[in-house]
């Protein structure tokens, strides 16, 4: 059958290697740069549209695996990039499938569309591997595990420019638009409301981490949370919503300032800055806040009435003297018992509040570590950043997995975290490289690594 199709294709002027079809049967050539491997049974191709990119820029990538029909072959996992110079967006376990005809054979083709990003500047060789289990011989031949590789691509990665970098820049690379809204424009004092920042556009959303409010006058602030909703299969386009809870501490007309957001636009090759509009909120005094005022006014009126005595008049009767209607001891009276009960409850609550809370202590330590990591990333201090990152992550994993930090190996990270474990291994390797280089690692994308660390620490706090 395959020989007949090939002969007809040649008679019609087509040849293997040229895309086309005859009678509904496709005959395609191998993609540019791809080659058959494992005795002609499979190929693996990696394609990107650009060979010069910026650090952190999300670059669309297409991955294609072809396996010859008629051979028992099983995917042993998902495609993986080789080396630690690039990161790949999460791949869907379900790939697009089609059939093609190559060099006289039919092939099943699986393809993924995703995006990758570089983590440091320089000239790099980009390639990927695909693990397979395939039987290439007779029916008696056992299947064997192999890894087919894509042809290497040379990619030039540019560092983000230093000139013109805004102070509010947190590492976002792409083309974005922002807006903000609030859950209510009128609230009672002490009631929570939610401030939402919407970041829409195209780019590397893993690096979108705008600074929300750590401190705001007349408001109590809480840590922000974010949710990303993709608008395409690659994850390059979509919307990230960052939510922060606020509680007004004072009544009256209050203002929430605009939120600054800066990003690097690789298409325009420059930094851009934008800001949301301030939001006005009307805060109504709560009943609890107004009760002391009303009580004070009532006491003042009563005192004024008592102090008013008409001249020349005496009271007709003596003022009544308080008497006790029963001889029960004071400690048997209801108000006294209620007071004792309230004091007992208050002392119990104070003891519970003062008792050491390991979870709360760990949460505070994690927050302090993240704050120090953020400062180191902004200052470009690579070695202190990586040293603190390793220490914080190992302590977190040790507590989470009930094991010592010394027992956590690369195999343990991969087994427990999957693909995320490989990112942690690359982070630890970056620390070793920085130390061997004398503590200098210019151009390293610390903001990217900060987002990886933040994601791992957030898992245990949910």
FENMO-V682420 format. One line per field, one symbol per residue. burial: + if it has 16 or more other C-alpha atoms within 10 Angstrom, else -. A space follows every 50 residues. Layout:
burial=???
This chain:
burial=----++--+----+++---+-----+++++---+-+----+++++++--- --+++++++++-+++++++-+-+----+++++-++++++-+---+---++ +++-+++++++++++++++++--+-+++++++++++------+----+++ +++-++++++----+---++++++++-+++++----++++-+++++++++ ++++++++++-++-----+++--+---+-+---+++++++++++++++-+ +--+-+--++++++++----++---+----+++++--------------- -------------------------------------------------- ---------------+--++-+++-+++-+++++++++++-+++++++-- ----+-------++-----+++++++++-++--++-----+-++++++++ ++++-++-----
